[in-house]
Amino acid sequence: CFSAIIGPNGSGKSNVIDSILFVFGYRANKVRAKKLSAMIHSSAKFPNVQCCSVEMHFALCNDKGSQPALIPGSEFTIGRTAFKDNASYYTIDKRQTKFKEVADLLKKYKVDLRNNRFLILQIKEQELHMGLKDFELLH
């Protein structure tokens, strides 16, 4: 089972992925920003925004029947907030915590943040072909 984020150019697909990577602890330069503070909204209408936050909601589903059903009590949230001084903190169910606790919790559900096997990012066609050539050379 997998999910995909699709849409026309400019529709916000990369923003969604950047948000996921941010809450999963990726460094700013991996989410199209030079530093965390660059991710904070800045405009003439809102010139003094001090932080940005992302919160992801998770729940287990029973998919054994004809209709997937939420397992009561399985819900949890993880979040991350970043500030203008480039500091940030993580939360689990709105309780401030360390990244290690977030990573350990997600690993229980087979989302291993340390080994990057949970998300396939968009790649350039040239990189894909280069990877296929490398793969062919190995076999």
N, C-alpha and C positions, 0 to 999 in steps of 0.2 A: 504494500500500500504506500502511496506517496501523494504529495500535494505539489501543485505548481502555481506560481504567480505569473500570470500572463496579462498582456494588454498592449495597447499601442504605445509608441514612443511618447514620453512626456506624461504618462498617466500615473506615475508614482511607484512603479514596481521597485526601482532601486531604493527609494525611500523606505519601503516596507522591509526590504532585506537589510538595509543599514540599521533600521530599528531593531531587528532581530539580533544582528551581530552585536550591536551596542549592549543590549540587555544580556547577551551571552558573554560579555567581557572582552570583546575584541578591542584592540587599540584603535585610536582615532584614525590613524593612517590607513587602516583596513576598511574603514567605513567612509571613505571619500572626504576626510577632513584632516587638516594638519595637526589639530589638537582638539581635545574635548570641548573646549569653550567655543570653538567654531561651529559646533552643532547647535548652539543656543540661538533661538530665533532673534533676529534683529531687523527692525524696520522703523520707518518714521512714525508709524502708528503705535508701535510697541518698542520704544527705544531702550527700556531699562529692564528687560527680562533677565533674571539672575540665574536661572537654571533650566534644564530640560530633563524630562523623565519619560521612560518607557516602562510599561507594565504588561506582561504577558500572562494570560490566563490559561491554565491547563486543567484537564479533567480526564479521567479514564472512562472509556466507553466499552460496553459489552456489545461486541459485534457478532455474536453467535446466532442470533435470531434473524428474522427477515428485516427488522429495522434496528439500527444501532441505538443503544440506550445508554444514557449517562449513568455511571455508577454513583449513587448517592454518597456524599462525604468524601469523594476522591478529588475534589477541586482544590487547587492551590494557585498562587500567583508568585511570579518572580519579577523584580523590577530593578531599575538602575536610574539614578539621578546624577547628573553632572552639573558642575558649577563653573562660573567665570574664571576661577583660579585653577581650573583643570582638575580639581579634586572630584571624586565621585564616591558613591556608596551603593550597595546592593540591598535589596529587601526580599524576604520571603514572607508572604501574607502580611505585608506592610511592616514587618519587624526588620529593623536594620541588622545586617549580617555581613559576613565576609564572602568573597567570591568562592572560596573553597567550599563553603556550605551549599551555595547555589549549585556548583559543579557536582558535588556529591549527591545532592537531591536529584538532579536531572539524570545522573548516571544510573540511579536506581530504576529509571524508566527508559533506559537504553539510549539516552541522549548524552554522548560522551564528548564534552566540550574540549577535552585535552587532545583528542585524536581527530577532530574535524571530519567525522564520518556521518554527520547528521544533516548536512546542507551542501548541495552542489550549486556553486555560484555560476553565473553566466561567464562563459569564456569566449575569447575571440576565436573565430574559425581557424586562424593560423595556429593557435595554441592547440586546438583539437587535433589538427592534422599532424602537428609535431608530436603530440602524445601518441597518436596511432602509429607513427613511424617508429618511435622509441619502443612501443609495445611489440611491434613486429620484429624488431631487432633482438628482443629478449627471447623470442620463441622460435 
